[in-house]
Amino acid sequence: MNTSVEYMGLTLKNPIIVGSCGLMSTVDGLMQAEQYGAGAVVVKSVFEEQIIYDIKRNTKFMAPTDHYGVSYEYIAQHVEADSLNKHFDVIREAKRKMQIPVIGSINCYSFENWLTYAKRFEDAGCDALELNMAILPYETNMGTDDVERLFQNIMTAIRKYVSVPIAVKVGVHFTNMAQYMQQLSWMGLGAITLFNRPINIDIDLDKEQTVMAPRLSTPDEIYNTLRWVAILAKKVRCPLSASSGVHTPDGVVKMLLAGATTVQVVSCLYKNGLPYITELVKGLEQWMTEHNYERVDQFRGKLAVGPSEESSLFFRSQFMKHFAEI
Ligand SMILES: Cc1cc2nc3c(=O)[nH]c(=O)nc-3n(C[C@H](O)[C@H](O)[C@H](O)COP(=O)(O)O)c2cc1C
């Protein structure tokens, strides 16, 4: 049996990728993911805010103007380089020690740093780069066009600036999800990752304060991802990586049947530990054996909406069928 898949020009021994998260911030964590059988890993994102925070923390005793004869600018650059180098050292060492693809991840807010960080990641030797584009339309004066234009400008510029394959990881907040994802896929992307999961906010009623909602996904969250993977897989011009709500081997198989090329997992590894990757791989192999499949491409996308099939019709008819049966 062969579980390998082609993803962004890389050959993965299986479609299971450990998604970007704290477990993937050290060489040790990355190597464990490989040891337990992951097909690839996405390193914890470098967040521009974190770098800016480091700069502020290290220069808090200085005025932005010259204080001790040393320029603020000079120290800030030094701190930024130092903070970034810690991330790049992880990539360099992981690449030296590991066989499976190592995918870098960045999350910036200034246009310039999207480009600078992407280039630095490429130079550090990552096999591909995932752009964690968690740009949400929070502001009432921000229209659909503004968000979409921002995405497109960043991607076009990065594509010109670096040569490693680029995946873009998007959230669920798009007005015209199907059409826009198709347009993104025409921009020469290596892959689209569906979906990022924003940090949710809850309210503590005793303290009357906002607090962080649970960070981990629940198995129920698979259905939204499954829907969009099935709708888009045969309509976009690049592979899809499914992320959000995959907690079991069955979940992995469902995403592949819906048309995902790879499946990213995070929350289930926080709950069960990194050895659970082995269970996911074994479960996929067992299902393939039971269904007489030798290769993943024999069943991948079997349940996706066809390239010229109307998705709305497909989902509407499913809806009516379901309610007619009740
Ligand atoms: C603790 C934690 C840290 C995360 N950090 C990142 C990150 O740095 N970059 C990123 O793109 N996604 C990050 N994510 C999101 C995951 O990569 C993933 O998209 C999300 O958790 C949904 O997948 P899941 O249902 O398998 O957890 C993080 C998730 C968790 C739980």
The ligand as a Gaussian input file, in Angstrom:
#p B3LYP/6-31G(d) Opt

LIG

0 1
 C       -2.364000      26.179000      20.873000
 C       -2.546000      26.489000      19.415000
 C       -1.606000      27.294000      18.766000
 C       -1.754000      27.605000      17.411000
 N       -0.819000      28.374000      16.777000
 C       -0.932000      28.616000      15.450000
 C        0.070000      29.338000      14.741000
 O        1.075000      29.778000      15.291000
 N       -0.114000      29.525000      13.402000
 C       -1.208000      29.046000      12.723000
 O       -1.300000      29.231000      11.501000
 N       -2.171000      28.353000      13.376000
 C       -2.061000      28.133000      14.697000
 N       -3.017000      27.410000      15.349000
 C       -4.189000      26.944000      14.577000
 C       -3.974000      25.512000      14.087000
 O       -2.881000      25.414000      13.194000
 C       -5.222000      24.962000      13.389000
 O       -5.472000      25.686000      12.204000
 C       -6.467000      25.018000      14.267000
 O       -6.179000      24.659000      15.606000
 C       -7.557000      24.094000      13.718000
 O       -7.103000      22.765000      13.648000
 P       -7.511000      21.665000      14.736000
 O       -8.993000      21.551000      14.709000
 O       -6.820000      20.405000      14.276000
 O       -7.011000      22.161000      16.033000
 C       -2.878000      27.095000      16.697000
 C       -3.806000      26.276000      17.369000
 C       -3.645000      25.973000      18.692000
 C       -4.645000      25.089000      19.358000

